[in-house]
């Protein structure tokens, strides 16, 4: 917990943030989440819960 992660999600989304919690179904609670848009821009979207079935790739950055 409290590790920085990079996630690839369904729909071509790429997000980074700090893992705050998870469930047995791999639902992830993330804080300080930034969405990396294909144009190179970053969108700060705060704390969110990501459904586990949306995660394609998970990478630890720390």
Secondary structure, DSSP 8 states (H G I E B T S, - for coil): ---EEEEEEGGGEEEEEEEEEE-TT--EEEEEEEEE-TTS-EEEEEEEEE-GGGEEEEEE--
